[in-house]
Amino acid sequence: MKYKRILLKLSGESLMGDDNYGIHYQNVHHYASEIKSAVDLGVQVGVVIGGGNIFRGVQGSSKGFDRRQGDQMGMLATIINAMAMQAALEEMGVRAKVLTAFAIESVGERISWRKAVDTLEEGCVAIFGGGTGNPFFTTDSGAALRAVEIKADLLLKGTRVDGVYTADPEKDPTATKYTNLTFDEAYQKNLKIMDMTAFTLCKENNMPIYVYDANKPGNLLKVLNGEPIGTLLQ
């Protein structure tokens, strides 16, 4: 196994399926199954899920919400998604713990990097909810922060596209895929992989990022085994 400890970042929208809002059980079940396959092989897994399927702070601010309060609402949405993932994993017999960026005792424990590492070393999936705990930061930044904190071997960004392309492959049929990129190359080419705060945090802390298609069953194990199915940034 090439990687022993990973941080998996999923978007909130990935939980919607074909719905326009909320949580689609089959999608949560799929991602939980992928995570279980990694845990069964002894890989330590941390998870960060966005909240866009429920509420986005940026969208809220465009409709009149104060950005700070809107972002707090979005953070709560990520905790709802974390709870859904925990429920799906536990249904499969996988131990999972929700760790939150701010106090919400009846739902999960407050994050500390020591607690997160202990959770992972106990063979339990650590699901990080609440982003960074601060407004004006995306869950990409939250994922980068947690990956660095737990000293993950790899930050995986699960998407519906099988890597990073020269252009949007869903719009441009001539787009070609990169297998490997440096952070500097991605920056110079203005490739939109993660927001700049998250991207810089990974670069400065030598945290490699792997972008892959998380919707295809078995792909997580392929990445963990070193199969070149996506795009590696380092």
C-alpha positions as CSV (number, residue, x, y, z in Angstrom):
1,M,0.0,0.0,0.0
2,K,1.6,3.3,-1.1
3,Y,-0.2,5.5,1.4
4,K,-0.9,4.8,5.0
5,R,-2.8,7.9,6.1
6,I,-5.0,10.1,3.8
7,L,-7.4,13.0,4.0
8,L,-10.3,12.6,1.6
9,K,-12.1,15.8,0.5
10,L,-15.5,15.5,-1.0
11,S,-17.9,18.3,-2.1
12,G,-21.3,18.7,-0.5
13,E,-22.8,18.5,-4.0
14,S,-21.4,15.0,-4.4
15,L,-23.9,13.8,-1.8
16,M,-26.9,15.1,-3.7
17,G,-26.9,12.6,-6.5
18,D,-29.5,13.6,-9.1
19,D,-31.4,15.7,-6.5
20,N,-31.2,19.4,-6.4
21,Y,-30.7,19.7,-2.7
22,G,-29.9,17.6,0.4
23,I,-28.5,14.2,1.0
24,H,-29.0,11.3,-1.4
25,Y,-28.6,8.0,0.6
26,Q,-27.1,6.0,-2.3
27,N,-24.4,8.6,-2.9
28,V,-23.4,8.7,0.8
29,H,-23.5,4.9,0.8
30,H,-21.1,4.8,-2.2
31,Y,-18.5,7.0,-0.6
32,A,-18.8,5.2,2.7
33,S,-18.2,1.9,0.9
34,E,-15.1,3.4,-0.8
35,I,-13.8,4.6,2.6
36,K,-14.5,1.2,4.1
37,S,-12.4,-0.5,1.4
38,A,-9.5,1.6,2.4
39,V,-10.0,1.1,6.2
40,D,-10.2,-2.7,5.6
41,L,-6.7,-2.5,4.2
42,G,-5.4,-0.7,7.2
43,V,-5.3,2.8,5.8
44,Q,-6.0,5.6,8.2
45,V,-8.7,7.9,6.7
46,G,-9.7,11.4,7.5
47,V,-12.7,13.0,5.7
48,V,-13.8,16.5,5.0
49,I,-17.1,17.1,3.2
50,G,-18.3,20.5,2.0
51,G,-21.8,21.8,2.7
52,G,-22.9,23.1,-0.7
53,N,-25.8,20.6,-0.9
54,I,-27.4,22.4,2.0
55,F,-26.1,25.9,2.3
56,R,-23.2,28.0,0.9
57,G,-22.1,31.1,2.8
58,V,-21.1,32.9,-0.4
59,Q,-24.5,32.3,-2.0
60,G,-26.2,33.4,1.2
61,S,-24.3,36.7,1.3
62,S,-25.4,37.4,-2.3
63,K,-29.0,37.2,-1.0
64,G,-28.6,39.5,1.9
65,F,-27.1,37.4,4.6
66,D,-24.1,38.8,6.4
67,R,-21.1,36.8,5.1
68,R,-19.8,36.0,8.5
69,Q,-23.2,34.5,9.6
70,G,-23.7,32.9,6.2
71,D,-20.4,31.1,6.5
72,Q,-21.3,29.9,10.0
73,M,-24.5,28.5,8.5
74,G,-22.4,26.7,5.9
75,M,-20.2,25.3,8.6
76,L,-23.2,23.8,10.3
77,A,-24.2,22.3,6.9
78,T,-20.8,20.5,6.8
79,I,-21.5,19.0,10.2
80,I,-24.8,17.6,9.0
81,N,-23.0,15.9,6.1
82,A,-20.3,14.6,8.5
83,M,-23.1,13.1,10.6
84,A,-24.6,11.4,7.5
85,M,-21.3,10.0,6.6
86,Q,-20.7,8.7,10.1
87,A,-24.1,7.0,10.1
88,A,-23.4,5.3,6.7
89,L,-20.0,4.1,7.9
90,E,-21.3,2.8,11.2
91,E,-24.1,1.0,9.3
92,M,-21.3,-0.9,7.5
93,G,-19.5,-1.7,10.7
94,V,-16.8,0.9,10.4
95,R,-16.0,3.0,13.4
96,A,-16.2,6.7,12.7
97,K,-16.0,9.8,14.9
98,V,-17.2,13.4,14.0
99,L,-14.7,16.0,15.1
100,T,-16.0,19.6,15.0
101,A,-14.1,22.9,14.5
102,F,-16.3,24.5,17.2
103,A,-18.1,23.2,20.3
104,I,-21.2,21.2,19.6
105,E,-20.9,18.5,22.2
106,S,-24.0,16.5,21.5
107,V,-22.9,15.9,17.9
108,G,-19.1,15.5,18.0
109,E,-15.9,16.2,19.8
110,R,-14.0,19.4,19.4
111,I,-11.0,19.1,17.1
112,S,-7.4,19.0,18.2
113,W,-4.7,17.5,16.1
114,R,-3.7,15.1,18.9
115,K,-7.3,13.8,19.2
116,A,-7.5,13.5,15.5
117,V,-4.3,11.5,15.3
118,D,-5.3,9.3,18.2
119,T,-8.7,8.6,16.5
120,L,-6.9,7.5,13.3
121,E,-4.4,5.3,15.1
122,E,-7.3,3.6,16.8
123,G,-8.5,2.5,13.4
124,C,-11.4,4.9,13.5
125,V,-12.4,7.2,10.6
126,A,-12.0,10.9,11.6
127,I,-14.7,13.0,9.9
128,F,-13.9,16.7,10.3
129,G,-16.9,19.0,10.4
130,G,-17.2,22.8,10.6
131,G,-14.5,23.7,8.1
132,T,-11.7,25.7,9.8
133,G,-14.2,27.1,12.3
134,N,-13.8,30.6,10.9
135,P,-15.7,32.6,8.2
136,F,-14.1,33.5,4.9
137,F,-12.5,30.1,4.5
138,T,-13.7,27.3,2.2
139,T,-13.9,23.6,3.0
140,D,-10.9,23.2,0.6
141,S,-8.9,25.3,3.1
142,G,-10.4,23.2,5.9
143,A,-9.3,20.0,4.1
144,A,-5.8,21.3,3.5
145,L,-5.5,22.4,7.2
146,R,-6.6,19.0,8.5
147,A,-4.3,17.1,6.1
148,V,-1.3,19.1,7.3
149,E,-2.4,18.8,11.0
150,I,-2.6,15.0,10.9
151,K,0.5,14.7,8.7
152,A,-1.4,12.8,6.0
153,D,0.6,11.2,3.2
154,L,-1.8,12.5,0.7
155,L,-4.8,14.9,0.3
156,L,-7.3,13.4,-2.1
157,K,-9.8,15.6,-3.8
158,G,-12.6,13.5,-5.1
159,T,-14.5,15.0,-8.0
160,R,-16.6,13.8,-10.9
161,V,-13.7,14.2,-13.3
162,D,-10.8,11.9,-13.5
163,G,-8.1,14.5,-12.9
164,V,-6.9,17.9,-13.9
165,Y,-7.2,18.9,-17.5
166,T,-5.9,21.8,-19.7
167,A,-9.6,23.0,-19.9
168,D,-13.0,21.8,-18.6
169,P,-13.4,18.4,-20.3
170,E,-17.1,18.6,-19.9
171,K,-17.1,21.7,-22.1
172,D,-14.0,21.3,-24.3
173,P,-13.6,17.9,-26.0
174,T,-10.0,18.8,-27.0
175,A,-8.9,19.1,-23.3
176,T,-6.1,16.8,-22.3
177,K,-5.4,15.4,-18.8
178,Y,-2.3,16.0,-16.8
179,T,-0.8,13.0,-15.0
180,N,1.6,14.9,-12.9
181,L,2.0,18.6,-12.0
182,T,4.1,20.7,-9.7
183,F,2.4,23.4,-7.6
184,D,4.2,26.1,-9.6
185,E,3.0,24.7,-12.9
186,A,-0.6,24.6,-11.7
187,Y,-0.3,28.1,-10.5
188,Q,1.3,29.4,-13.7
189,K,-1.3,27.6,-15.9
190,N,-4.1,29.1,-13.6
191,L,-5.6,25.7,-13.1
192,K,-8.6,25.8,-10.7
193,I,-7.9,22.8,-8.5
194,M,-8.5,24.2,-5.0
195,D,-8.9,27.8,-3.7
196,M,-5.6,29.7,-3.4
197,T,-5.5,29.6,0.4
198,A,-5.8,25.8,0.4
199,F,-3.4,25.5,-2.5
200,T,-0.7,27.6,-0.8
201,L,-1.1,25.8,2.5
202,C,-0.4,22.5,0.7
203,K,2.5,23.9,-1.2
204,E,4.2,25.4,1.8
205,N,3.8,22.2,3.8
206,N,4.8,19.8,1.0
207,M,1.3,18.2,1.1
208,P,0.7,16.4,-2.2
209,I,-2.8,16.6,-3.7
210,Y,-4.4,13.9,-5.8
211,V,-7.4,14.7,-8.0
212,Y,-9.5,11.8,-9.1
213,D,-12.9,10.6,-10.1
214,A,-14.5,9.6,-6.7
215,N,-17.8,8.4,-8.3
216,K,-16.4,5.3,-9.9
217,P,-16.4,2.3,-7.6
218,G,-12.9,1.0,-6.7
219,N,-11.1,4.2,-7.7
220,L,-10.0,5.0,-4.1
221,L,-8.2,1.7,-3.8
222,K,-6.6,2.2,-7.2
223,V,-5.2,5.5,-6.0
224,L,-3.9,4.0,-2.7
225,N,-2.2,1.2,-4.7
226,G,-0.4,3.8,-6.9
227,E,-2.4,3.3,-10.1
228,P,-2.2,6.5,-12.2
229,I,-5.9,7.1,-12.7
230,G,-5.9,10.9,-11.8
231,T,-3.6,13.8,-11.4
232,L,-0.9,14.1,-8.8
233,L,0.3,17.6,-7.7
234,Q,3.5,17.9,-5.6
